Amino acid sequence: MATDRGLIYLIKQVELGVRRPFGDVVGVHGMNFAQYTALTVLFRLPGLTSSELARRSFVRAQTMAETVTVLIEGGLVRREPDPDHGRQMLLYITDAGIARISAMADDVRAVEDDMLRELTDDEVDQFRSYLRRCRDALRSPTVTIGAGEGRGA
């Protein structure tokens, strides 16, 4: 019988461990996780549709629609028609949105630094590389769920 390595559980523990301090950081700046994530994604990838932004921000389309409304009303994001698709709207971070995430940068970095304090700079680089490779592998999974021993029959 194959046993798991405990990595998924450990990753979840890290996520839960960073959730409170990160939530405190975005909360102090009048935001929530979804809003911060949407702004940082749009900073890196301007001109996404709301559904693309939802996928890249790890939320449902309905949640992103609500998030985008708040960000637009706050002047942090703007919506523009897609010149290639008549009815499609593209989202862009505004200068005010960039200023908002810039104002949080030191606090976000402090949370990351605290999480990584037991690692050397080289280990942080390796860790980042390993996480990216894991993320990329999950984008094209090779596992068929339910195909293991003891299923069906």
N, C-alpha and C positions, 0 to 999 in steps of 0.2 A: 504494500500500500504506500503510495507516495504521500508525503506530508508536505504541508506548506512551509515556507521558510520564515513565516512571521513578518515578512516585509510589508504586506498590505496593512496589517495591523499597526506596525511601527510607523508607516507613513501617515495613517489616520491619527495616531497619537501626536505626531509632529504637527499635523494640521490643527488639531484641537488645542495643542499647546500654544500655537501662535495666534489662534483666533481671538483670545481675550486681549492681549496687548495690541494687536493690530486693530481690533475693533475699537479700543480706547483711542488710538491715534486718529482713525477716520472720524470717530464720534466727536472728538475735540474740534475737528475742522468742519463739523456740521454735515457730515456725510455718512453713508453706510457702505458696506462691502461692495454691493452691486454698483453703486455710483462711482466709487473709486476705481473699481475694475474697468468699468465702461470708459472712464476718462483716460486711463492709462492705455487701454487697447486703442482708443481713437487717436491718442498721441502717437502710437507706434504705427498704426494702420488707418490713416484718415480715409474717409470716403466709403465706409461700410454701410450696408443696409442695416436696419434694425434687427432683422433675423440673423444676419452674419455676426453682428455685434453680440447678440444673445448667445450664439454658439461659442464664440471666443471668450465670453464672460462667464460661461458655465451656468446660465440661467435659462428658464423657459422664455419663449417669445413674449408671452403676456407680461411676465415680470419685467422684461426689458422695455416693453412699451411704456409701462408705468415709470420706470427709471428714467427713460429718455425724456418723458414729459417733464419730470422734475428738473432735469438737467437743462432742458431748453428754457423752461420758465426762469431758471436761475442764471441764464445767460452763459452757461458753461459749455453748451453744445449748440450747434446750429444745423438746420436741415436744408438741403439744397436738392433741386431736381437733378436726376441723373441724365446727362445729355444724351446718353445712348439708349435709355429706356424711359419713355414718356411718363409713366405713372410712378416709377420707382424713385424713392427719396434716399439720398445719401447723407450720412452724418459726419460732422467734423467737430473737433474740439475747438473752442474759441480761445482767444488770448486770456480771457478770464479763467477758463478751464485749465489752461496751462499754468497760470499763476497759482491756482488752487492746489494742483498736484505738486507744484514746485514748493509751495509753502509746507507741504507734508513730507517732503523728501528726506529731511534730516531725521524726523521722527520714525519714518518707515525704515530708514537705514539703521537706526538704533535698534529696532526690533530684530532686524536681520542680523546685526552684529551680535546681539545677545544670543540669538539662536545658534550662531556659528562660532561662539567664543572659544570652544574647545578644539577648533580646527585651525590648521596653518593656512596661509594664503594659497599654497599649492593644493592642499586638500579641498579648500573651497572651490577652486577652479575644477578639480577632478569631480567633486560632488555635483557641481552645476552641469558638467559634461555628462555624467551618469544620468542625472535626472532628465536632461534633454533627450538622451538616447532612449530611456524608458518611455518618455512621452511619445517620441516618434514611433517606437515599436507598437504602442497601443493604437496608433492611428491606422495601422493595417494588421489587425490581429490574425493569428493563424489558428487559434483555438476554436473548436466547435463546442459550445456550451452544451452539456448534457450528453456528451459522447463518451464520458468516462465509464469505468467499470461499475457494475451494479445499477446501471440506469436501464430503464425499460424492461424488456423481456417478458 
